């Protein structure tokens, strides 16, 4: 029961600016980390972190690019009035 309460008191956050704190050095390239809700509120108020949803990271599908670029070897249309080789 105490473990459930402890889990509810902590949240995952992701650094958006470099900072040094009780958590050690954190910056934009640091993985998300777990902090107490009060600490998260303090870090957010200072613009250092943003909320991070664990489920979003695990299940984030890669969107398909429906507007994919055309192949690089596609023929260039002829310009009217110009002779073409051949």
N, CA and C atoms as an extended XYZ file, in Angstrom:
258
Properties=species:S:1:pos:R:3:atomname:S:1:resname:S:1:resid:I:1 pbc="F F F"
N         0.830       -1.197        0.000 N   UNK     1
C         0.000        0.000        0.000 CA  UNK     1
C         0.872        1.257        0.000 C   UNK     1
N         1.912        1.273        0.815 N   UNK     2
C         2.791        2.438        0.876 CA  UNK     2
C         3.503        2.645       -0.447 C   UNK     2
N         3.797        1.541       -1.136 N   UNK     3
C         4.473        1.639       -2.424 CA  UNK     3
C         3.563        2.305       -3.458 C   UNK     3
N         2.260        2.004       -3.434 N   UNK     4
C         1.307        2.633       -4.349 CA  UNK     4
C         1.220        4.123       -4.102 C   UNK     4
N         1.206        4.518       -2.828 N   UNK     5
C         1.143        5.935       -2.480 CA  UNK     5
C         2.405        6.648       -2.961 C   UNK     5
N         3.561        5.990       -2.794 N   UNK     6
C         4.822        6.562       -3.235 CA  UNK     6
C         4.826        6.757       -4.751 C   UNK     6
N         4.321        5.780       -5.481 N   UNK     7
C         4.268        5.870       -6.945 CA  UNK     7
C         3.356        7.011       -7.378 C   UNK     7
N         2.267        7.222       -6.659 N   UNK     8
C         1.331        8.289       -7.007 CA  UNK     8
C         1.913        9.668       -6.725 C   UNK     8
N         2.881        9.737       -5.828 N   UNK     9
C         3.487       11.018       -5.481 CA  UNK     9
C         4.613       11.421       -6.427 C   UNK     9
N         4.955       10.552       -7.367 N   UNK    10
C         6.051       10.828       -8.292 CA  UNK    10
C         5.548       10.887       -9.725 C   UNK    10
N         6.215       11.690      -10.536 N   UNK    11
C         5.858       11.825      -11.954 CA  UNK    11
C         7.126       11.766      -12.789 C   UNK    11
N         6.956       11.474      -14.070 N   UNK    12
C         8.077       11.465      -15.009 CA  UNK    12
C         8.139       12.826      -15.679 C   UNK    12
N         9.346       13.376      -15.769 N   UNK    13
C         9.560       14.664      -16.430 CA  UNK    13
C        10.740       14.546      -17.383 C   UNK    13
N        10.833       15.483      -18.296 N   UNK    14
C        11.919       15.529      -19.275 CA  UNK    14
C        12.503       16.938      -19.242 C   UNK    14
N        13.825       17.026      -19.160 N   UNK    15
C        14.493       18.334      -19.128 CA  UNK    15
C        14.354       19.031      -20.479 C   UNK    15
N        14.076       20.323      -20.446 N   UNK    16
C        14.002       21.125      -21.675 CA  UNK    16
C        15.108       22.175      -21.717 C   UNK    16
N        15.781       22.375      -20.571 N   UNK    17
C        16.938       23.270      -20.469 CA  UNK    17
C        17.933       22.638      -19.517 C   UNK    17
N        19.222       22.910      -19.689 N   UNK    18
C        20.214       22.328      -18.781 CA  UNK    18
C        20.067       22.873      -17.358 C   UNK    18
N        20.247       21.988      -16.380 N   UNK    19
C        20.268       22.404      -14.985 CA  UNK    19
C        20.998       21.361      -14.148 C   UNK    19
N        21.438       21.772      -12.983 N   UNK    20
C        22.123       20.905      -12.031 CA  UNK    20
C        21.307       20.940      -10.758 C   UNK    20
N        20.952       19.779      -10.240 N   UNK    21
C        20.149       19.739       -9.017 CA  UNK    21
C        20.385       18.451       -8.267 C   UNK    21
N        19.466       18.136       -7.367 N   UNK    22
C        19.564       16.909       -6.580 CA  UNK    22
C        19.557       15.686       -7.497 C   UNK    22
N        19.009       15.842       -8.682 N   UNK    23
C        18.922       14.746       -9.657 CA  UNK    23
C        20.216       14.592      -10.447 C   UNK    23
N        21.163       15.495      -10.252 N   UNK    24
C        22.398       15.501      -11.034 CA  UNK    24
C        22.247       16.452      -12.205 C   UNK    24
N        23.187       16.388      -13.130 N   UNK    25
C        23.131       17.258      -14.312 CA  UNK    25
C        22.100       16.709      -15.288 C   UNK    25
N        21.183       17.551      -15.713 N   UNK    26
C        20.154       17.172      -16.683 CA  UNK    26
C        20.143       18.201      -17.799 C   UNK    26
N        19.922       17.726      -19.024 N   UNK    27
C        19.768       18.632      -20.164 CA  UNK    27
C        18.817       17.984      -21.165 C   UNK    27
N        18.683       18.617      -22.336 N   UNK    28
C        17.716       18.170      -23.335 CA  UNK    28
C        17.960       16.731      -23.793 C   UNK    28
N        19.209       16.280      -23.751 N   UNK    29
C        19.535       14.941      -24.215 CA  UNK    29
C        19.388       13.885      -23.113 C   UNK    29
N        19.121       14.306      -21.886 N   UNK    30
C        18.952       13.361      -20.774 CA  UNK    30
C        17.647       12.587      -20.944 C   UNK    30
N        17.642       11.322      -20.545 N   UNK    31
C        16.394       10.558      -20.609 CA  UNK    31
C        15.399       11.095      -19.578 C   UNK    31
N        14.117       10.828      -19.756 N   UNK    32
C        13.125       11.247      -18.759 CA  UNK    32
C        13.490       10.657      -17.390 C   UNK    32
N        13.145       11.374      -16.332 N   UNK    33
C        13.459       10.909      -14.993 CA  UNK    33
C        12.293       11.158      -14.059 C   UNK    33
N        12.304       10.435      -12.946 N   UNK    34
C        11.212       10.435      -11.977 CA  UNK    34
C        11.530       11.395      -10.834 C   UNK    34
N        10.576       12.262      -10.502 N   UNK    35
C        10.732       13.184       -9.361 CA  UNK    35
C         9.415       13.269       -8.607 C   UNK    35
N         9.490       13.773       -7.394 N   UNK    36
C         8.292       13.995       -6.586 CA  UNK    36
C         7.462       15.099       -7.253 C   UNK    36
N         6.172       15.020       -7.083 N   UNK    37
C         5.270       16.016       -7.706 CA  UNK    37
C         5.651       17.449       -7.332 C   UNK    37
N         6.021       17.673       -6.088 N   UNK    38
C         6.400       19.037       -5.656 CA  UNK    38
C         7.650       19.506       -6.380 C   UNK    38
N         8.636       18.607       -6.518 N   UNK    39
C         9.869       18.966       -7.227 CA  UNK    39
C         9.569       19.229       -8.692 C   UNK    39
N         8.682       18.422       -9.283 N   UNK    40
C         8.300       18.619      -10.682 CA  UNK    40
C         7.653       19.991      -10.869 C   UNK    40
N         6.783       20.380       -9.941 N   UNK    41
C         6.127       21.690      -10.029 CA  UNK    41
C         7.151       22.821       -9.950 C   UNK    41
N         8.130       22.657       -9.073 N   UNK    42
C         9.185       23.663       -8.929 CA  UNK    42
C        10.024       23.773      -10.213 C   UNK    42
N        10.413       22.615      -10.762 N   UNK    43
C        11.214       22.621      -11.990 CA  UNK    43
C        10.429       23.190      -13.168 C   UNK    43
N         9.141       22.855      -13.260 N   UNK    44
C         8.298       23.391      -14.344 CA  UNK    44
C         8.133       24.899      -14.221 C   UNK    44
N         7.955       25.376      -12.987 N   UNK    45
C         7.788       26.818      -12.762 CA  UNK    45
C         9.023       27.588      -13.220 C   UNK    45
N        10.179       26.956      -13.146 N   UNK    46
C        11.422       27.595      -13.588 CA  UNK    46
C        11.727       27.315      -15.055 C   UNK    46
N        10.828       26.642      -15.756 N   UNK    47
C        11.006       26.380      -17.181 CA  UNK    47
C        12.100       25.368      -17.495 C   UNK    47
N        12.385       24.465      -16.547 N   UNK    48
C        13.468       23.509      -16.743 CA  UNK    48
C        13.019       22.152      -17.257 C   UNK    48
N        11.771       21.767      -16.973 N   UNK    49
C        11.267       20.460      -17.402 CA  UNK    49
C         9.847       20.584      -17.937 C   UNK    49
N         9.401       19.511      -18.590 N   UNK    50
C         8.002       19.386      -18.986 CA  UNK    50
C         7.563       17.982      -18.601 C   UNK    50
N         6.259       17.784      -18.476 N   UNK    51
C         5.729       16.462      -18.143 CA  UNK    51
C         6.102       15.470      -19.231 C   UNK    51
N         6.303       14.235      -18.807 N   UNK    52
C         6.626       13.175      -19.764 CA  UNK    52
C         5.724       11.988      -19.478 C   UNK    52
N         4.995       11.545      -20.503 N   UNK    53
C         4.085       10.418      -20.360 CA  UNK    53
C         4.812        9.149      -20.778 C   UNK    53
N         4.994        8.197      -19.854 N   UNK    54
C         5.693        6.949      -20.153 CA  UNK    54
C         4.990        6.163      -21.247 C   UNK    54
N         3.684        6.122      -21.223 N   UNK    55
C         2.928        5.360      -22.218 CA  UNK    55
C         3.148        5.926      -23.616 C   UNK    55
N         3.287        7.235      -23.716 N   UNK    56
C         3.509        7.884      -25.010 CA  UNK    56
C         4.824        7.417      -25.632 C   UNK    56
N         5.844        7.259      -24.806 N   UNK    57
C         7.156        6.830      -25.297 CA  UNK    57
C         7.123        5.384      -25.753 C   UNK    57
N         6.465        4.537      -24.992 N   UNK    58
C         6.449        3.109      -25.297 CA  UNK    58
C         5.609        2.782      -26.518 C   UNK    58
N         4.484        3.443      -26.691 N   UNK    59
C         3.550        3.063      -27.738 CA  UNK    59
C         3.427        4.090      -28.862 C   UNK    59
N         4.338        5.012      -28.952 N   UNK    60
C         4.227        6.051      -29.969 CA  UNK    60
C         4.466        5.458      -31.357 C   UNK    60
N         3.418        5.396      -32.186 N   UNK    61
C         3.603        4.858      -33.533 CA  UNK    61
C         4.305        5.877      -34.421 C   UNK    61
N         5.045        5.385      -35.367 N   UNK    62
C         5.722        6.261      -36.313 CA  UNK    62
C         4.715        6.594      -37.408 C   UNK    62
N         4.395        7.878      -37.591 N   UNK    63
C         3.401        8.234      -38.608 CA  UNK    63
C         3.944        7.976      -40.008 C   UNK    63
N         3.049        7.514      -40.878 N   UNK    64
C         3.417        7.273      -42.262 CA  UNK    64
C         3.379        8.596      -43.022 C   UNK    64
N         4.359        8.815      -43.860 N   UNK    65
C         4.418       10.034      -44.654 CA  UNK    65
C         3.629        9.809      -45.933 C   UNK    65
N         2.418       10.332      -45.980 N   UNK    66
C         1.562       10.134      -47.156 CA  UNK    66
C         1.976       11.034      -48.312 C   UNK    66
N         2.752       12.055      -48.010 N   UNK    67
C         3.213       12.969      -49.046 CA  UNK    67
C         4.695       12.725      -49.302 C   UNK    67
N         5.051       11.472      -49.530 N   UNK    68
C         6.450       11.115      -49.743 CA  UNK    68
C         6.995       11.832      -50.974 C   UNK    68
N         8.260       12.151      -50.930 N   UNK    69
C         8.907       12.831      -52.047 CA  UNK    69
C         8.926       11.924      -53.276 C   UNK    69
N         8.893       12.525      -54.435 N   UNK    70
C         8.950       11.758      -55.675 CA  UNK    70
C        10.354       11.198      -55.855 C   UNK    70
N        10.479       10.118      -56.582 N   UNK    71
C        11.816        9.548      -56.800 CA  UNK    71
C        12.741       10.555      -57.479 C   UNK    71
N        14.013       10.512      -57.135 N   UNK    72
C        14.989       11.458      -57.673 CA  UNK    72
C        15.245       11.229      -59.156 C   UNK    72
N        15.002       10.030      -59.668 N   UNK    73
C        15.298        9.735      -61.062 CA  UNK    73
C        14.093        9.921      -61.980 C   UNK    73
N        13.084       10.620      -61.536 N   UNK    74
C        11.907       10.854      -62.355 CA  UNK    74
C        12.295       11.741      -63.537 C   UNK    74
N        11.798       11.397      -64.696 N   UNK    75
C        12.138       12.145      -65.914 CA  UNK    75
C        11.639       13.582      -65.828 C   UNK    75
N        12.438       14.493      -66.341 N   UNK    76
C        12.071       15.910      -66.385 CA  UNK    76
C        11.273       16.125      -67.660 C   UNK    76
N        10.107       16.772      -67.567 N   UNK    77
C         9.294       16.972      -68.768 CA  UNK    77
C        10.011       17.877      -69.775 C   UNK    77
N         9.764       17.632      -71.038 N   UNK    78
C        10.385       18.404      -72.119 CA  UNK    78
C         9.827       19.817      -72.111 C   UNK    78
N        10.687       20.772      -72.471 N   UNK    79
C        10.281       22.162      -72.567 CA  UNK    79
C         9.850       22.396      -74.021 C   UNK    79
N         8.643       22.930      -74.244 N   UNK    80
C         8.172       23.159      -75.617 CA  UNK    80
C         9.129       24.068      -76.385 C   UNK    80
N         9.385       23.751      -77.653 N   UNK    81
C        10.229       24.570      -78.499 CA  UNK    81
C        11.700       24.216      -78.424 C   UNK    81
N        12.083       23.284      -77.590 N   UNK    82
C        13.465       22.875      -77.480 CA  UNK    82
C        13.643       21.488      -78.094 C   UNK    82
N        14.771       21.317      -78.711 N   UNK    83
C        15.063       20.001      -79.277 CA  UNK    83
C        15.573       19.092      -78.180 C   UNK    83
N        15.210       17.866      -78.266 N   UNK    84
C        15.702       16.897      -77.284 CA  UNK    84
C        16.729       16.010      -77.954 C   UNK    84
N        17.605       15.497      -77.157 N   UNK    85
C        18.606       14.560      -77.688 CA  UNK    85
C        17.925       13.245      -78.009 C   UNK    85
N        18.480       12.590      -78.993 N   UNK    86
C        17.942       11.282      -79.194 CA  UNK    86
C        17.950       10.866      -80.544 C   UNK    86
